[in-house]
Amino acid sequence: MTEQGDPYENALAEGVNRTIKGDMLQNRGFISYAAAEEGVQRAIENYNQLRPHRSCAYFTAAADRP
């Protein structure tokens, strides 16, 4: 995710990756690459559409805020 390959250069993206891996894909197995791709896509959609974010005043990332 960074030019130098240093995870500290892009903490936001690394935090998102950690959340998706840890909270949404933990303890899941996939029978194929396509199933894994679908699971990751669903996790990203959930992250943006359903999960409230503290940095967004506990709205979802995709929510229209006042």
QUIGI-V202853 format. One record per backbone hydrogen bond with DSSP energy under -0.5 kcal/mol. CO is the residue of the C=O (numbers start at 0). NH is the residue of the N-H. Records with the same first field share a line. If there is no record, write none. Layout:
BEGIN
CO: NH  NH
END
This chain:
BEGIN
4: 6
5: 8
6: 9
7: 10
9: 13
10: 14
11: 15
12: 16
13: 17
14: 18
15: 19
16: 20
17: 21
18: 22  23
19: 23  24
20: 24
24: 27
31: 35
32: 36
33: 37
34: 38
35: 39
36: 40
37: 41
38: 42
39: 43
40: 44
41: 45
42: 46
43: 47
44: 48
45: 49  50
46: 60
47: 61
50: 60
52: 55  57  58
53: 56
55: 58
58: 52
59: 62
62: 64
END
